[in-house]
């Protein structure tokens, strides 16, 4: 398990925003499992790697469609 010192902003189901607070290994044949706190209401949910996207971040050249 890797707990983030600074939570990572992510986009989750339906375009909602949240913060990833830790990630853990999903096993040899599975995606990693991310623990995300929803910005709207503080709900905590777990997502597979293919269910989330890292929020826009210029440092890593991750841009939204409008910036390309």
ChimeraX attribute file (.defattr): number of C-alpha atoms within 10 A of each C-alpha:
attribute: neighborCount
match mode: 1-to-1
recipient: residues
	/A:1	11
	/A:2	10
	/A:3	12
	/A:4	11
	/A:5	8
	/A:6	10
	/A:7	14
	/A:8	14
	/A:9	20
	/A:10	20
	/A:11	19
	/A:12	18
	/A:13	11
	/A:14	6
	/A:15	10
	/A:16	11
	/A:17	19
	/A:18	26
	/A:19	22
	/A:20	24
	/A:21	18
	/A:22	18
	/A:23	19
	/A:24	14
	/A:25	12
	/A:26	14
	/A:27	9
	/A:28	7
	/A:29	6
	/A:30	10
	/A:31	15
	/A:32	16
	/A:33	19
	/A:34	23
	/A:35	18
	/A:36	26
	/A:37	20
	/A:38	19
	/A:39	14
	/A:40	9
	/A:41	7
	/A:42	11
	/A:43	10
	/A:44	14
	/A:45	12
	/A:46	14
	/A:47	17
	/A:48	15
	/A:49	14
	/A:50	9
	/A:51	13
	/A:52	18
	/A:53	15
	/A:54	16
	/A:55	17
	/A:56	16
	/A:57	11
	/A:58	9
	/A:59	7
	/A:60	7
	/A:61	8
	/A:62	14
	/A:63	14
	/A:64	11
	/A:65	7
	/A:66	5
	/A:67	7
	/A:68	6
